[in-house]
Amino acid sequence: MSPHTPSQPAARPTSIAQLREVTQPPEVRLRANAEHWTASLYLRDLSPYLTWMLLKTSISANGVTGLMILTGWLTAAALLIPGFTGAALALILGQMQMLVDCSDGEVARWRNTRSPAGVFLDKVGHYSTEALIPIALGIRAAGWPLDFPADFAWTTAGFALALIIVLNKALNDMVHVARANAGLEKLSDRKGEAEPSHSLVAKLRRFARFVPFHRLYHSVELTMIAFATAIIALFVPAMAAERTVLLILLPLALLALGGHFVAIMASKRVRS
C-alpha cells in the first residue's frame, strides 16, 4: 500500500523517495509524447526537490501552473534583450519553465487535485510560450529599435513562424477532439499509437528520426537555437545570423506541419 493515500491529500511527504513514488509513477515517466526529453534526461531528477518546497506552501497545483506560464512569457520577453545576454537569460528561463512544468503535475498528483482546469492551463502555458518565442525571434531579427515599414518583413516572418508552430501543436489536440466527437476511446500516450499504417509514410517517419528537425519548435529547442545563434553572432554580424536562422526555421516549420498532418492521416489514431 502506498504511504500516501487520497484521504490525506494535504499531507507532506516524509522523504524525496516517497515523493517520487507517488508523483512519478511509471505511466508518467514512460510517456512517449507528453514527457519532454529534458524531463527524461535530468529535470525529473531535480523536480522533486522543487515540489518538496512547493508542498510546504499553500500554493495549489494550478497556481504552480500559473508560475510555469509566467516563466514561459518571461522566456520570450528575455529574447527582446539584444545580444548574448537576452539569449542566455532565455535559455535559463526556458529550462526553468520545464522544471516548473514537471512540478505542477507532481503537486497535483501528491494532493490528488488533478483537474481539467489544470490541463487547460498547462496547454495555455505551452501554446502561448511557443507562440511568443518565435515572435520575439522575429523582433530580434528586425533589430532594435524597430523601423517600420522596413522591418515588417522580419516581424511578419516571426509571426508566421509562431502561427505554423501553434498549428502544428494543435494537430495533436485536434486528434483527441476528433476521436472524442466520434465516440472513440482516448488514445494512450505510448509508442506505437502514432505509427503510420502506410508503408511509405512510415519510412519517411523513420527517416525523420535521424534528422529530427520537426523537434526544433518546442520552447526549449527554440531557446537553444537562439543561444547558439547569439554565440555565432559574436563572430559575425548579429542581425545577419538571426535573420539567417529565421529564414531556415520558417520553411522547415512548414515542412514539419505538412509531414505531421500526413502522418496523422496515415495513422490509426484517426481510424475508427
N, C-alpha and C positions, 0 to 999 in steps of 0.2 A: 504493500500500500504506500502511495506517495506520502511524504511528510507534509505535503501541502494539500489541503482539501478545499472544495468550493465553499464549505461552511466557514472558512476562515479567510475571506478574500483580502482583508486588510493586514493580515499578519506579515511581519517582516521575516525575510529568510534568515536562517541561523548560520549559513555558510555560502560561499560562492558555488560550491559543488551542488548544494541543494537548489540554489537559484538556477543553475544551468540545467539541472534535471527537469525542472518544471517549465522553464521558459524556452529551452532549446531542444525540444523533442526531435526525434529523427524526421518526422514529417515536415519540420521546419528546416533543418539542416540539409535535407536531401531534395529540396525543391529544385526543379530543373530550370524554371524561368524567374520565379519571384526572388530568388536569392542571388544578389549580385556577386561577381567573382571576388570583389574586395571583402565582402562579408565572409565568404567561404575561406578566403586566404588568411585574414587576420582580424577583421572587425568583430566577428563573433567571439573571438578570444578576449577582446577588450570590452565589449558592450556590457557584460555582466557587472563590471566594476562601476560603470556609469549608472546602470539600472539599480544597483545596490544603493547608490547615493540618492537617486530619484525616489526610491521607495521609502526613504527616510523623511520625505516631504509629503505634502498633501496633494501634489500635482497629479492630475488624472492622466490616463493614457492619451486621451485626446489633447490634453494640454501639452504633453510631450510631442505629439504630432505637430501641434502649433509651433513649437520650438524648431522642429525639423523644417517646417515651411519657411519660417523666418530665416533660418540658416541658409536655406536654398536661395532665397531672394537676396540675401547679403552676398552670397557667392557670385551671383550675376552682377550685383552692384559693384563688387570689388574689381570686376573687369573694366569698369569705367575709369578706374585709376590708371593713367597711362604708364606704359613701360613695364619693366620687370616686376616692380613692386605689386601692381594690381594683379598680375598673373599668378605670382607666388601666393598672395593672400587668397585668391580664388581657389587655388589648388588645395590649400589647407582647409578652407571652409567647405569645399566640396567633400573632402574626407569626413569632416565633422558632421555634415548633413547625413551622410550614410551611417555614421556611428549612432547618431540620434535616431535615425530611422530603424536601426536594429533595436534600440532600447524601447521605443514606444510600443512595439509589439510584445516585448518582454514584460513591460509593466502591465499591459492588458492581460497577458496570459497569467501572470502571477496573481493579479487581483480579480481575475475572472470577469473582466469588464469589456471583453471584445464586443464590438457593435458595428452595424452598418455605417454609422456616423464616422467611426474610426477609419474604416476602409475608404469612405468617401474623402475624408480629409487627407489621407495618405495619397490618394490619386491627385487631389488638388495640389499637393506639395510637389509631386514629381512632374506633373504636366506643366505647372506654372514655371518651375525652375528650368525645365528643359526647353521651354519657350523663351524665357528671359535671357538665358546664356547666349544663344546664337544672335539675339537682337543686340546684346552687348558686344559680341564679336563684330557685328556689322558696324557699330559705332566706333570701335577701336580701329577698324579698317578705314573708316572715313577720316579718322584723325580728330583731334580736339584743339580748338573749338570747331564745331561743325559749320560748314559753309554751304548753305543751300542757295541754288539748286544743284551746285556742283557735286555735293556729297550724297545726293539722293540715290545714286546707283548702289553705293555700298551699304547704306542703311536699308534700302529695299532688299538687297541680297541677304542681309541678316534676318529681316522679317520673313523672307521667302524660305530661308533655311528653317526658321522657327516653325512655320506652317507645315512644312514637309515632315519635320520631326514629330510634331503633335499628331499629324495624320497617321504616321507610322505607328505611334504608340496606341492610337485609338483603334487601329485594326484589331488588336488583341481583345480589347473590350467589346468591339462590335461582334466578335465571335461569340462571346459569352451572352450578349444580349440576344443575338440571333438564335442560339440554342435554347435560351430560356423562353423566347417567344414561340419557338417551335415545340415546346414541351419536352425537350430532351434533357437528359441528366447533366449535371455540372461536370465539366472536364476536371480531371485530376492533374495536378502540376507535376507530372513525371515525364521522364524521357520516353519517346516513342509516340506520344499523343500528337505531336506536330509533324511527324514524318509524312512526307507526301506519298501518295499511293502511285502517282505517275512516275515511271522509271526515269525519264529524262529530268524531270524536276527534282527527283531525289538525288540524281547525280550532281546537278548544279548546286543543290543544298550542301552536299558533302564537300564539293569544291570550295564553297563559301566558308567552310570551317577552317580551311587552310589560309584563306585570305579574308578574315572576318571584318571587312570594312563596315559591314552593317551594324557592328557593335560600337562604332565611334560616336554615337549620338546620345549616349547617356550623359548625365551631368558630370560624372566622374571623368569619363574619357574626354569630354569637351574641355574640362579644366586642364587636363593633362596636355591636350593639344595646344591650348593657349599658353601654358607654361613652356612647352618645348619651342613654340614659336617665339616667345619672349627671349629665350636663350639664343636662338638663331638671330634675332633682331639685335643682339649685342654686337654682331659682326657684319650685318648687312642693314640697309635702311629699314627701320621698323615697319613703316606703312607698307613697303613692298612685301615684306614677309607675311604680314597679317592679311593683306589682300590676296596673296597667292594661296594661302591656306583656305581662305573663304571660298575662293573660286574652285578649289579642289573639293571641298566639303559639299558644295551645293549639288553638282551633278551626281556625286556618289550617293547623296541622300535620296535623290530621285530614283536612282538605280535600286537602292535598298528598299524604297517604298514599293516600287513595281515588283521586285522579287518577293517581298513579303506577301503582297496581295496574291501573286500566283501560287506561292507555297501554301497559303491558307486554302485557296480554292481547290488545290490538288490534294489536300489532306482530308483525313476522316473527321476532322473537327467540325466541318460544315456538312457532313453527310448524315442523313437520318438512319 
